[in-house]
Amino acid sequence: MPKPLVAIVGRPNVGKSTLFNRIIGERRAVVSDIPGTTRDRIIAPTEWEEREFLVTDTGGIEILPPSVEAGRRPGPDRPLLEDSDQFIPEIRAQAEQAIDAADVILFLTDVITGITGADRQVADLLRRTDKPVLLVVNKVDSDKRELAAMEFYELGLPEITSVSALHGVGVGDLLDRVVEMLPPPEVSLPRPEDAVRIAILGRPNVGKSSLLNRLLGEERAIVSPVSGTTRDALDTEMTWGERTLVLIDTAGIRRRGKIDPGVEQYSVLRAARSLQRADVALLLIDANEGVTSQDTHIAGMISKAGVSTVTLINKWDIATPYMREIRSDLEEQVRYKLRFLSFIPVLFISALTGSAVERVLPTALNVYDARFHRIDPGRLNDLILNAMAEHAPPSRRGRRLRIYRAAQVGVAPPTFDLVVNDPALMHFSYRRYLKNCIRDAFSFPGTPIRLISHQKGKKKR
């Protein structure tokens, strides 16, 4: 299940980064008295009362007429970080994107400064949204300031709470209210019964929306050669034979250092959240560029999520004759560069012409079904015994790993538990060897498998 998102917004220098750090329990955001310090958004996971969610810090919103905005310059009465004035439109755009993506919005104000014109403008912006908004008055650390916080009801928002982010006063009560305002887990992501969710992932401009349209047989998504056209994850339900599929088109993902400020950063967040709810990922790679570092980064995200995968080498219609001659070598090269996903099927397709696209969904369903495959316990234990006989575990300080029995304890992805004499003796290379033995014997195409272990006589965690 994707985690809901809580956005902290407000004008500059009201303590958004301090509150962000307080909520996540670490100093992740830079805190400064100089307005304009926070420009890009920072996103981090946190948990309160057994409810997990994401929280994001944003740059201060300054909503000004363009003529005033263009003429602003730093001065002695308004110190700015370098030339932060030039970033005002971008910071505002990022904060507005945070509002658009959020499930709950915390509108932070400053009791010491009181209500400002910028506060009124932000309040006007938030009153137009249909998202839950909680007005938070910061720097309230005395009875006198608690009384002064009441004036913020003038902003016309229905609910106010007061905190001191610096000292932690009231933050627990704030988080209690945030958890109450989050969408219920059971209804936050409605899903058709027995639907297979397939996410289409890849770098910008690799052909994701073109593939979606080709699979659907209609122009359901906008297709453009301009990188970053798809901003939101787009869910489209379809029927394939007797099965219901949900295709999730996502924005292109780049490495963190390559993400442009503005809308694109939230596109990456939406894509990552889409991956959390996917069963199968279609990883698109440009045939003419091969596997890039960004492709490897995306594959790592998929692997960490435990999602089944099919790699699609797209734009094969414009591949050179030489590339077509060495097609098998290219496939091996892809598997080598994505070696932590070496078990995934690789298809060469053209979303533009439709070449080999008819193989995409059957392959995706095949790897999906493999997620739920179970192995007979007797066959599994025989396999482990034979694997140990062929390649004995290495010893460590005179002690050798012993495996007493094995059992499959889960699916989606398939998970196997080994009862051993000491889990610390299970070297990662031997764990990988056993996983490869299981995969060689029982296939599990396109699907990761997990291998856990616990000591004999102790309950597994």
For each residue, the residues with C-beta under 8 A, 3 or more apart:
1: 185 188 189 276 277
2: 188 189 273 274 276 277
3: 45 52 53 54 273 276
4: 53 54 103 104 182 183 188
5: 43 53 54 55 56 101 102 103 104 269
6: 53 54 55 56 102 103 104 105 106 178 182
7: 55 56 58 95 98 99 101 102 104 105 106
8: 16 19 20 55 56 57 58 106 108
9: 16 58 61 95 98 99 105 106 107 108 122 126
10: 14 16 60 61 107 108 109 119 122
11: 14 60 61 62 109 116 118 119 122
12: 35 36 59 60 62 118
13: 33 34 35 60 110
14: 10 11 60 108 109 110 113 138
15: 18 19 108 110 138 139 165 166
16: 8 9 10 19 20 29 38 57 58 60 108
17: 20 21 29 30 31 32 37 38 42 57
18: 15 21 22 31 138 165 166
19: 8 15 16 22 23 106 108 136 138 163 165 171
20: 8 16 17 23 24 28 29 42 44 55 56 57
21: 17 18 24 25 26 27 28 29 31
22: 18 19 25 165 168 171
23: 19 20 46 55 171 175
24: 20 21 28 44 45 46 55
25: 21 22 46
26: 21
27: 21 31
28: 20 21 24 42 44
29: 16 17 20 21 38 42 57
30: 17 37 38
31: 17 18 21 27 37
32: 17 37 81
33: 13
34: 13 37 79 80 81
35: 12 13 60 78 79 80 81 84
36: 12 39 59 60 80 81 84 85 87 91
37: 17 30 31 32 34 81
38: 16 17 29 30 42 57 58 59 60
39: 36 59 84 87 90 91 94 261
40: 59 94 261 265
41: 56 57 58 59 94 97 98 265 266
42: 17 20 28 29 38 56 57
43: 5 54 55 56 269
44: 20 24 28 54 55 56
45: 3 24 52 53 54 55
46: 23 24 25 52 53 54 55
47: 50 51 52 53
48: 51 53 175 176 178 179
49: 175 176 179
50: 47
51: 47 48 179 182 185
52: 3 45 46 47
53: 3 4 5 6 45 46 47 48 103 178 182
54: 3 4 5 6 43 44 45 46 269
55: 5 6 7 8 20 23 24 43 44 45 46
56: 5 6 7 8 20 41 42 43 44 98 102
57: 8 16 17 20 29 38 41 42
58: 7 8 9 16 38 41 61 91 94 95 98
59: 12 36 38 39 40 41 87 91 92 94 95
60: 10 11 12 13 14 16 35 36 38 91 95
61: 9 10 11 58 91 92 95 96 118 121 122 125
62: 11 12 69 88 91 92 118
63: 92 118 121 122 125
64: 68 69 72 88
65: 68 69
66: 69 70
67: 70 71
68: 64 65 71 72
69: 62 64 65 66 72 88 89
70: 66 67
71: 67 68
72: 64 68 69 85 88
73: 85
74: 78 79 80 83 84 85
75: 78
76: 79
77:
78: 35 74 75
79: 34 35 74 76
80: 34 35 36 74 83 84 85
81: 32 34 35 36 37 84
82:
83: 74 80 86 87
84: 35 36 39 74 80 81 87 88
85: 36 72 73 74 80 88
86: 83
87: 36 39 59 83 84 90 91
88: 62 64 69 72 84 85 91 92
89: 69 92 93
90: 39 87 93 94 261 262
91: 36 39 58 59 60 61 62 87 88 94 95
92: 59 61 62 63 88 89 95 96
93: 89 90 96 97 262 263
94: 39 40 41 58 59 90 91 97 98 261 262 265 266
95: 7 9 58 59 60 61 91 92 98 99
96: 61 92 93 99 100 125
97: 41 93 94 100 101 262 263 265 266
98: 7 9 41 56 58 94 95 101 102 266
99: 7 9 95 96 102 105 125 126 129 131
100: 96 97 266
101: 5 7 97 98 266 269 270
102: 5 6 7 56 98 99 105 131
103: 4 5 6 53 131 132 182 183 188
104: 4 5 6 7 131 132 133 134 178 181 182
105: 6 7 9 99 102 126 129 131 132 133 134
106: 6 7 8 9 19 134 136 174 178
107: 9 10 122 123 126 133 134 135 136 157
108: 8 9 10 14 15 16 19 136 138
109: 10 11 14 115 119 135 136 137 138 152 155
110: 13 14 15 113 114 137 138 139
111: 114 137 138 139 140 145 148 149 152 162
112: 139 145
113: 14 110 116
114: 110 111 148 151
115: 109 119 120 151 152 154 155
116: 11 113 119 120
117: 120 121
118: 11 12 61 62 63 121 122
119: 10 11 109 115 116 122 123 155
120: 115 116 117 123 124 155
121: 61 63 117 118 124 125
122: 9 10 11 61 63 107 118 119 125 126
123: 107 119 120 126 127 135 155 156 157
124: 120 121 127 128
125: 61 63 96 99 121 122 128 129
126: 9 99 105 107 122 123 129 133 157
127: 123 124 133 156 157
128: 124 125
129: 99 105 125 126 133
130:
131: 99 102 103 104 105
132: 103 104 105 181
133: 104 105 107 126 127 129 157 159
134: 104 105 106 107 159 160 161 174 177 178 181
135: 107 109 123 152 155 157 159 160 161
136: 19 106 107 108 109 160 161 162 163 174
137: 109 110 111 140 149 152 160 161 162 163
138: 14 15 18 19 108 109 110 111 162 163 164 165
139: 15 110 111 112 145 164 165 166
140: 111 137 145 146 148 149 162 163 164 169 170
141: 145 164 166 167 169
142: 145 146
143: 146 147
144: 147 148
145: 111 112 139 140 141 142 148 149 162
146: 140 142 143 149 162
147: 143 144 150
148: 111 114 140 144 145 151
149: 111 137 140 145 146 152 160 162
150: 147 153 160
151: 114 115 148 154
152: 109 111 115 135 137 149 155 160
153: 150 156 157 160
154: 115 151
155: 109 115 119 120 123 135 152
156: 123 127 153
157: 107 123 126 127 133 135 153 160
158:
159: 133 134 135 177
160: 134 135 136 137 149 150 152 153 157
161: 134 135 136 137 170 173 174 177
162: 111 136 137 138 140 145 146 149 170
163: 19 136 137 138 140 169 170 171 173 174
164: 138 139 140 141 167 168 169 170
165: 15 18 19 22 138 139 168 171
166: 15 18 139 141
167: 141 164
168: 22 164 165 171
169: 140 141 163 164
170: 140 161 162 163 164 173 174
171: 19 22 23 163 165 168 174 175
172: 175 176
173: 161 163 170 176 177
174: 106 134 136 161 163 170 171 177 178
175: 23 48 49 171 172 178 179
176: 48 49 172 173 179 180
177: 134 159 161 173 174 180 181
178: 6 48 53 104 106 134 174 175 181 182
179: 48 49 51 175 176 182
180: 176 177
181: 104 132 134 177 178
182: 4 6 51 53 103 104 178 179 188
183: 4 103 187 188
184: 187 188
185: 1 51 188
186:
187: 183 184 190
188: 1 2 4 103 182 183 184 185
189: 1 2 277
190: 187
191: 195 197 246 277
192: 195 237 244 246
193: 244
194: 243 244
195: 191 192 237 244 245 246
196: 243 244 245 246 279 280 364 365 368
197: 191 245 246 248 277 278 279 280
198: 245 246 247 248 278 279 280 281 282 361 364
199: 248 250 274 275 278 280 281 282 307
200: 208 211 212 247 248 249 250 282 284
201: 208 250 253 271 275 281 282 283 284 298 302
202: 206 207 208 252 253 283 284 285 295 298 314
203: 206 252 253 254 284 286 292 294 295 298
204: 227 228 251 252 253 254
205: 225 226 227 228 252
206: 202 203 252 284 285 286 314
207: 202 210 211 284 286 314 315 351 352
208: 200 201 202 211 212 230 249 250 252 284
209: 212 213 221 222 223 224 229 230 249
210: 207 213 214 223 351 352
211: 200 207 208 214 215 282 284 312 314 349 351 357 360
212: 200 208 209 215 216 220 221 234 236 247 249
213: 209 210 216 217 218 219 220 221 223 351
214: 210 211 217 351 354 357
215: 211 212 238 247 357 360 361
216: 212 213 220 236 238 247
217: 213 214
218: 213
219: 213 223
220: 212 213 216 236
221: 209 212 213 230 234 236 249
222: 209 229 230
223: 209 210 213 219 229
224: 209 229
225: 205
226: 205 229
227: 204 205 252
228: 204 205 231 251 252 260 263 264 267
229: 209 222 223 224 226
230: 208 209 221 222 234 249 250 251 252 267
231: 228 251 263 266 267 270
232: 251 267 270
233: 248 249 250 251 270 271 273 274
234: 212 221 230 248 249 250
235: 246 247 248
236: 212 216 220 221 246 247 249
237: 192 195 244 245 246 247
238: 215 216 244 245 246 247
239: 242 243 244 245
240: 243 245 361 365
241:
242: 239
243: 194 196 239 240 365
244: 192 193 194 195 196 237 238 239
245: 195 196 197 198 237 238 239 240 361
246: 191 192 195 196 197 198 235 236 237 238
247: 198 200 212 215 216 235 236 237 238
248: 197 198 199 200 233 234 235 274 277 278
249: 200 208 209 212 221 230 233 234 236
250: 199 200 201 208 230 233 234 253 267 270 271 274 275
251: 204 228 230 231 232 233 264 267 268 270 271
252: 202 203 204 205 206 208 227 228 230 267 271
253: 201 202 203 204 250 268 271 272 294 297 298 301
254: 203 204 258 259 264 268 294
255: 258 259 293 294 297
256: 259
257:
258: 254 255 294
259: 254 255 256 264 265 268
260: 228 264 265
261: 39 40 90 94 264 265
262: 90 93 94 97 265
263: 93 97 228 231 266 267
264: 228 251 254 259 260 261 267 268
265: 40 41 94 97 259 260 261 262 268 269
266: 41 94 97 98 100 101 231 263 269 270
267: 228 230 231 232 250 251 252 263 264 270 271
268: 251 253 254 259 264 265 271 272
269: 5 43 54 101 265 266 272 273
270: 101 231 232 233 250 251 266 267 273 274
271: 201 233 250 251 252 253 267 268 274 275
272: 253 268 269 275 276 301
273: 2 3 233 269 270 276 277
274: 2 199 233 248 250 270 271 277 278
275: 199 201 250 271 272 278 281 301 302 305 307
276: 1 2 3 272 273 305
277: 1 2 189 191 197 248 273 274
278: 197 198 199 248 274 275 281 305 307
279: 196 197 198 307 308 368 371 412
280: 196 197 198 199 307 308 309 310 364 367 368 446
281: 198 199 201 275 278 302 305 307 308 309 310
282: 198 199 200 201 211 309 310 312 360 364
283: 201 202 295 298 299 302 309 310 311 312 344
284: 200 201 202 203 206 207 208 211 312 314
285: 202 206 289 290 291 295 311 312 313 314 334
286: 203 206 207 289 290 314 315
287: 290 313 314 315 316 318 319 323 348
288: 315 318 319
289: 285 286 292
290: 285 286 287 330 333 334
291: 285 295 296 333 334 337 338
292: 203 289 295 296
293: 255 296 297
294: 203 253 254 255 258 297 298
295: 202 203 283 285 291 292 298 299 337 338
296: 291 292 293 299 300 337 338
297: 253 255 293 294 300 301
298: 201 202 203 253 283 294 295 301 302
299: 283 295 296 302 303 309 338 340 341
300: 296 297 303 304 340
301: 253 272 275 297 298 304 305
302: 201 275 281 283 298 299 305 307 309 341
303: 299 300 306 340 341 448
304: 300 301
305: 275 276 278 281 301 302
306: 303 413 448 450
307: 199 275 278 279 280 281 302 448
308: 279 280 281 367 368 370 371 413 446 447 448
309: 280 281 282 283 299 302 341 344 367 446
310: 280 281 282 283 344 345 346 347 360 363 364 367 446
311: 283 285 334 338 341 344 345 346 347
312: 211 282 283 284 285 346 347 349 360
313: 285 287 316 330 331 334 346 347 348 349
314: 202 206 207 211 284 285 286 287 349 350 351
315: 207 286 287 288 318 319 350 351 352
316: 287 313 319 348 349 350 355 356
317: 350 352 353 355
318: 287 288 315
319: 287 288 315 316 323 324 348
320: 323 324
321: 324 325
322: 325 326
323: 287 319 320 326 327 330
324: 319 320 321 327
325: 321 322
326: 322 323 329 330
327: 323 324 330 331 348
328: 331 332
329: 326 332 333
330: 290 313 323 326 327 333 334
331: 313 327 328 334 335 346 348
332: 328 329 335 336
333: 290 291 329 330 336 337
334: 285 290 291 311 313 330 331 337 338 346
335: 331 332 338 339 342 346
336: 332 333 339 342
337: 291 295 296 333 334
338: 291 295 296 299 311 334 335 341 342 344
339: 335 336 342
340: 299 300 303
341: 299 302 303 309 311 338 344 448
342: 335 336 338 339
343: 439 444 445 446 447 448
344: 283 309 310 311 338 341 367 445 446
345: 310 311 363 366 367 445 446
346: 310 311 312 313 331 334 335
347: 310 311 312 313 356 359 360 363
348: 287 313 316 319 327 331 356
349: 211 312 313 314 316 355 356 357 359 360
350: 314 315 316 317 353 354 355 356 357
351: 207 210 211 213 214 314 315 354 357
352: 207 210 315 317
353: 317 350
354: 214 350 351 357 358
355: 316 317 349 350
356: 316 347 348 349 350 359 360
357: 211 214 215 349 350 351 354 360
358: 354 361 362
359: 347 349 356 362 363
360: 211 215 282 310 312 347 349 356 357 363 364
361: 198 215 240 245 358 364 365
362: 358 359 365 366
363: 310 345 347 359 360 366 367 446
364: 196 198 280 282 310 360 361 367 368
365: 196 240 243 361 362 368 369
366: 345 362 363 369 370 445 446
367: 280 308 309 310 344 345 363 364 370 371 445 446 447
368: 196 279 280 308 364 365 371 372
369: 365 366 372 373
370: 308 366 367 373 414 443 444 445 446 447
371: 279 308 367 368 411 412 413 414 447
372: 368 369 411 412
373: 369 370 411 414 442 444
374: 408 411 414
375: 379 380 408 414 438 442
376: 379 380
377: 380 381 406 407 408
378: 381 382
379: 375 376 382 383
380: 375 376 377 383 384 406 407 408 416 438
381: 377 378 384 385 405 406
382: 378 379 385 386
383: 379 380 386 387 437 438 441
384: 380 381 387 388 403 406 418 434 437
385: 381 382 388 389
386: 382 383 389 390
387: 383 384 390 391 433 434 437
388: 384 385 391 392 393 403
389: 385 386 392
390: 386 387
391: 387 388 433
392: 388 389 400
393: 388 400 401 402 403 425 426 427 430
394: 400 401 427 430
395: 398 399 400
396: 399 400 401 424 425 427
397:
398: 395
399: 395 396 422 425
400: 392 393 394 395 396 425
401: 393 394 396 420 421 422 425 426 427 430
402: 393 420 421
403: 384 388 393 406 418 419 420
404: 419 420 421 456
405: 381 418 419
406: 377 380 381 384 403 416 417 418 419
407: 377 380 416 417
408: 374 375 377 380 411 414 415 416 417
409: 415 416 417 452 460
410: 413 414 415 450
411: 371 372 373 374 408 414 415
412: 279 371 372
413: 306 308 371 410 447 448 449 450
414: 370 371 373 374 375 408 410 411 444 447 449 450
415: 408 409 410 411 449 450 451 452
416: 380 406 407 408 409 438 449 450 451 452
417: 406 407 408 409 452 453 454 460
418: 384 403 405 406 426 434 451 452 453 454
419: 403 404 405 406 453 454 455 456
420: 401 402 403 404 423 425 426 453 454 455 456
421: 401 402 404 425 455 456
422: 399 401 425 455
423: 420 426 453 454 455
424: 396
425: 393 396 399 400 401 420 421 422
426: 393 401 418 420 423 430 431 453
427: 393 394 396 401 430 431
428: 431 432
429: 432 433
430: 393 394 401 426 427 433 434
431: 426 427 428 434 435 451
432: 428 429 435 436
433: 387 391 429 430 436 437
434: 384 387 418 430 431 437 438 451
435: 431 432 438 439 449 451
436: 432 433 439 440
437: 383 384 387 433 434 440 441
438: 375 380 383 416 434 435 441 442 444 449 451
439: 343 435 436 442 443 444 449
440: 436 437
441: 383 437 438
442: 373 375 438 439
443: 370 439
444: 343 370 373 414 438 439 447 449
445: 343 344 345 366 367 370
446: 280 308 309 310 343 344 345 363 366 367 370
447: 308 343 367 370 371 413 414 444
448: 303 306 307 308 341 343 413
449: 413 414 415 416 435 438 439 444
450: 306 410 413 414 415 416
451: 415 416 418 431 434 435 438
452: 409 415 416 417 418 460
453: 417 418 419 420 423 426
454: 417 418 419 420 423 458 459 460 461
455: 419 420 421 422 423 458
456: 404 419 420 421
457:
458: 454 455
459: 454
460: 409 417 452 454
461: 454
